[in-house]
Amino acid sequence: MNVSEAVDSRMSCRAFLSTPVPGEVVRNILQAAKRAPSGGNLQPWHVYVLAGAPLDELLSVVHSKFPTNPRGEGTEYDVYPPRLTEPYRTRRFKCGEDLYATINIARDNKTARWQQFAKNFSLFGAPVALFFAIDRQMGMGQWVDLGMFMQNIMLLAREQGLHTCPQESWAVWHKTIEANLQLPSNLMLFCGMALGYRDEAAPINRLRTDRAELDEFAMFRGL
Ligand SMILES: Cc1cc2nc3c(=O)[nH]c(=O)nc-3n(C[C@H](O)[C@H](O)[C@H](O)COP(=O)(O)O)c2cc1C
């Protein structure tokens, strides 16, 4: 698989097979992903990898809190700006509409939408979870570095026949996760990522999200 194929075939997978991923494969992906660039070579990423019993335990703690706290614990950062303007607002809306359309959930069916969203907290069935954290002293530049590290992981996963779903939704359970993973107090959770083998039969995985035309986001001068 070449880089273009990895970039093009990466998608946010929302239904995984339970097939385990060998630990060595995950280690190799992370080992290769660490070549990501970072300003000043700070390498500001921290990643916690969970599978098997430790993952089951974390998921069951989160699930046990759903009945009393269905919306979670609040986030430490704004996952989206509080008042998204255009064109971002429409893009976000359409992304949700297109996603729910793949599984025939109507706009007014709030319960079904919520149930689908809640599958985030079962990693959409993936056998491996990655949780990404960053030192609280870091600023925007280093958050970008963390993003590049995550993208490397997502592309390298494709090379191994694996798929991923980055999951900021985990930010609403940051206290539970920080406690469960015993994160040092200087680290804050950014997001999670599901990793595993895609369920090829699942309709939700047929979503191919839109992208704006090149001229909408790229300005060329002298080229
Ligand atoms: C940082 C980040 C966090 C995301 N969080 C979630 C999430 O919590 N749940 C989810 O289903 N998708 C999540 N996504 C997936 C986006 O919705 C997805 O990347 C976008 O719609 C484009 O689709 P694609 O990844 O399939 O190309 C996240 C993506 C990124 C980059």
The ligand as an SDF file (V2000), in Angstrom:
LIG
                    3D

 31 33  0  0  0  0  0  0  0  0999 V2000
   -9.8420   14.5840   16.5300 C   0  0  0  0  0  0  0  0  0  0  0  0
  -11.0310   13.8450   15.9890 C   0  0  0  0  0  0  0  0  0  0  0  0
  -12.0360   13.4330   16.8410 C   0  0  0  0  0  0  0  0  0  0  0  0
  -13.1420   12.7070   16.3630 C   0  0  0  0  0  0  0  0  0  0  0  0
  -14.0660   12.2310   17.2540 N   0  0  0  0  0  0  0  0  0  0  0  0
  -15.0440   11.4010   16.8160 C   0  0  0  0  0  0  0  0  0  0  0  0
  -15.9020   10.7570   17.7480 C   0  0  0  0  0  0  0  0  0  0  0  0
  -15.8360   10.9540   18.9560 O   0  0  0  0  0  0  0  0  0  0  0  0
  -16.8130    9.8800   17.2740 N   0  0  0  0  0  0  0  0  0  0  0  0
  -16.9300    9.6090   15.9360 C   0  0  0  0  0  0  0  0  0  0  0  0
  -17.7800    8.7890   15.5750 O   0  0  0  0  0  0  0  0  0  0  0  0
  -16.1370   10.2170   15.0350 N   0  0  0  0  0  0  0  0  0  0  0  0
  -15.1740   11.0850   15.4410 C   0  0  0  0  0  0  0  0  0  0  0  0
  -14.3140   11.6580   14.5420 N   0  0  0  0  0  0  0  0  0  0  0  0
  -14.4410   11.3370   13.1120 C   0  0  0  0  0  0  0  0  0  0  0  0
  -14.9120   12.5010   12.2540 C   0  0  0  0  0  0  0  0  0  0  0  0
  -16.3100   12.6420   12.3550 O   0  0  0  0  0  0  0  0  0  0  0  0
  -14.4580   12.2060   10.8120 C   0  0  0  0  0  0  0  0  0  0  0  0
  -13.0530   12.2390   10.7560 O   0  0  0  0  0  0  0  0  0  0  0  0
  -15.0070   13.1630    9.7790 C   0  0  0  0  0  0  0  0  0  0  0  0
  -16.4040   13.1320    9.7240 O   0  0  0  0  0  0  0  0  0  0  0  0
  -14.4380   12.8110    8.3850 C   0  0  0  0  0  0  0  0  0  0  0  0
  -14.7650   11.4700    8.0370 O   0  0  0  0  0  0  0  0  0  0  0  0
  -13.6720   10.3520    7.7790 P   0  0  0  0  0  0  0  0  0  0  0  0
  -12.7470   10.2960    8.9630 O   0  0  0  0  0  0  0  0  0  0  0  0
  -14.4520    9.0800    7.6060 O   0  0  0  0  0  0  0  0  0  0  0  0
  -12.9220   10.7400    6.5400 O   0  0  0  0  0  0  0  0  0  0  0  0
  -13.2360   12.4290   14.9820 C   0  0  0  0  0  0  0  0  0  0  0  0
  -12.2390   12.8740   14.1230 C   0  0  0  0  0  0  0  0  0  0  0  0
  -11.1490   13.5700   14.6110 C   0  0  0  0  0  0  0  0  0  0  0  0
  -10.0640   14.0160   13.6560 C   0  0  0  0  0  0  0  0  0  0  0  0
  1  2  1  0
  2  3  1  0
  2 30  2  0
  3  4  2  0
  4  5  1  0
  4 28  1  0
  5  6  2  0
  6  7  1  0
  6 13  1  0
  7  8  2  0
  7  9  1  0
  9 10  1  0
 10 11  2  0
 10 12  1  0
 12 13  2  0
 13 14  1  0
 14 15  1  0
 14 28  1  0
 15 16  1  0
 16 17  1  0
 16 18  1  0
 18 19  1  0
 18 20  1  0
 20 21  1  0
 20 22  1  0
 22 23  1  0
 23 24  1  0
 24 25  2  0
 24 26  1  0
 24 27  1  0
 28 29  2  0
 29 30  1  0
 30 31  1  0
M  END
$$$$
